Amino acid sequence: MTYLSMIFFQIVAPILVLLVIGAALQRKFQFNLKAMSHLITYCFMPVTVLLNIYETSIEMSVLGQVAMFIILLIGSQMLLSRFIAKILGLNRMESAVFKNSVVLINSGNYGIPVAQMIFATQPIGVAIQVILVIFQNVTTYTYGLYNLISATKSGKDILKDFIKMPILHALLLGVVLNVLNFEIPQTIRIPLDHISEGFIAIALITLGAQLSQIEMKTMLNKTILISCFTRLVVGPSVALLIIYILGLDGVVAQSLLIASSFPTSRNSSSLALEYDIESNTAAQTVLFSTIVSCLTVTFVIYLSTMLFG
């Protein structure tokens, strides 16, 4: 119990504090959240991804294991969410939002900061999280978009959006620099380090600011509760099963199990809002799952340490 509380107060509670700071600042100053989001998407996150890939050496066998895990996890979540949506008798729009809330995970401005805190001395743990972010972005702009607007957006447009993602370019550049063993000049490396060091605070404060705009009064309904239970409890349980089936262990297994426990991605809410499909439900699900994840993620971190640490 002492170790469990230590995880909460040293890893999860600091995240919660930054979320609260972001919410409070947003209430007082009304930041331009779109501009802040662009700052993260086009500056802080790509630089963080670039440096983590640049500094980490991942064996092809490990990369293959991670890819197999992600495919199995995302595939199982797709099937499970579709099955539950049918049991709940949701209409087409409700079903689309429900399925996205289960499958799309906040691996970016929640997952990477958590990974950086836990695996500060083990870069491979952060690198694995970066790979998960790429897969999640692919899933968001294919499966997620298909759920909501399959009749209005072509596959070509979705592919264009994906190719334009700065995080993808950063990943490729990081791989090239890593493989070539190229030493980044200090004149460039120092500012890159400064940007990377600020990512955790900026990402979580921005997320808190975004969540502060969501109404809480209708949050506790059956669909949202079941969605969060599936995402935060069933998701990590399935992930643990897949880890044992694949025979994974050590930092790889620990990182993947923790990554499966993160709350619903804010992208699921953003997409629903953009295309006016059950946007209130989507936003409330993001908020509720983020709040509850403070407890569930703490337990999963503790469990991963006990099993694979």
Secondary structure by P-SEA (a helix, b strand, c coil): caaaaaaaaccaaaaaaaaaaaaaaaaccccaaaaaaaaaaccaaaaaaaaaaaaccccaaaaaaaaaaaaaaaaaaaaaaaaaaaaacccaaaaaaaaaaaccccccccaaaaaaaaacccaaaaaaaaaaaaaaaaaaaaaaaaacccccccaaaaaaaaaacaaaaaaaaaaaaaaaccccccaaaaaaaaaaaaaaaaaaaaaaaaaaaccccccccaaaaaaaaaaccaaaaaaaaaaaaaccccaaaaaaaaaaaccccaaaaaaaaaaccaaaaaaaaaaaaaaaaaaaaaaaaaaaaaccc
